[in-house]
Amino acid sequence: MAVSGQSGPALYRNYSAKLAEQGYYVVLVNGNDISTPGKTGPGVANLRRVMSDAQSADSAIAGKVALVGFSVGGIGVLGHGAPLMAIHVNPPFSGLRPGLMQG
């Protein structure tokens, strides 16, 4: 899952497409729908729903979800995503993998 910044998903479509080209099943969601405060609020519910829908897709790998959060989307990914399951959380970084944001 790619979770956009506050500006919405439009700026992150190219990045998501590049991930998909590398063989990943990618779902791009609006970070404003995920990064709402509260441990039981709509942000958590939205993240769980999108994760469940993504995991049930034919091209998804069962039991595997990667969360990529940009800007405000990172708040939802780290705040809501980490407690939901055993995942590896890499520290936030500045910069992107070469080639993913070009084009």
C-alpha positions in Angstrom: 0.0 0.0 0.0 1.2 3.5 -0.8 -0.4 6.1 1.4 -0.2 9.6 -0.1 0.6 12.9 1.6 -2.0 15.6 2.4 -2.1 16.7 -1.2 -3.8 13.5 -2.1 -2.9 10.5 -4.4 -2.3 12.4 -7.7 1.3 13.2 -6.9 2.1 9.6 -6.0 0.6 7.8 -9.0 3.9 7.7 -10.8 5.7 6.2 -7.8 3.0 3.6 -7.4 3.1 2.7 -11.0 6.9 2.2 -10.8 6.4 -0.1 -7.8 3.8 -2.1 -9.8 6.2 -2.3 -12.8 8.6 -4.1 -10.4 6.0 -6.8 -9.8 4.3 -5.6 -6.7 0.5 -5.4 -6.3 0.1 -1.7 -5.3 -2.9 0.0 -3.8 -2.6 3.8 -3.7 -4.8 5.5 -1.0 -5.4 9.0 0.2 -3.3 9.7 3.3 -6.0 12.0 4.6 -8.3 8.9 5.0 -5.6 7.0 7.0 -3.9 9.6 9.1 -6.7 10.6 11.4 -5.9 10.7 15.1 -7.1 8.1 17.6 -6.3 4.4 18.1 -9.8 3.3 17.2 -11.0 6.1 14.9 -11.7 6.1 11.2 -8.0 6.1 10.2 -7.4 2.7 11.8 -10.7 1.4 10.3 -9.9 2.7 6.8 -6.4 1.2 7.0 -7.7 -2.2 8.1 -10.4 -2.2 5.3 -7.9 -1.3 2.6 -5.4 -3.9 3.8 -8.1 -6.6 3.9 -9.3 -5.7 0.4 -5.7 -5.7 -0.9 -4.9 -9.0 0.7 -7.9 -10.6 -0.9 -6.9 -9.6 -4.4 -5.8 -12.5 -6.7 -2.4 -11.0 -7.4 -1.6 -10.2 -3.8 0.7 -12.5 -1.7 -1.4 -13.9 1.2 -0.4 -12.5 4.5 2.0 -10.0 3.2 1.5 -6.2 3.2 4.1 -3.5 2.8 3.1 0.1 3.8 4.8 3.1 2.3 3.7 6.4 3.7 4.5 9.8 2.3 4.4 12.9 4.4 1.1 12.9 6.3 0.5 9.3 5.0 3.6 8.3 7.0 1.8 9.3 10.2 -0.9 6.8 9.5 1.5 4.1 8.4 3.6 4.4 11.5 0.9 5.2 13.9 -1.8 2.8 12.8 0.0 0.2 10.7 2.7 -0.9 13.0 0.4 -2.0 15.8 -1.8 -4.1 13.5 0.6 -6.8 12.7 4.2 -8.0 13.0 5.9 -5.9 10.4 9.4 -4.6 9.8 9.4 -0.8 10.2 12.3 1.0 8.5 13.1 4.4 9.9 11.8 7.4 7.8 14.2 8.6 5.3 14.6 11.6 3.0 15.2 10.8 -0.6 13.9 8.1 -2.8 15.3 5.1 -4.4 16.9 6.2 -7.7 14.6 6.0 -10.7 11.3 5.6 -8.8 10.2 9.3 -9.0 11.6 10.0 -12.4 9.4 10.3 -15.5 
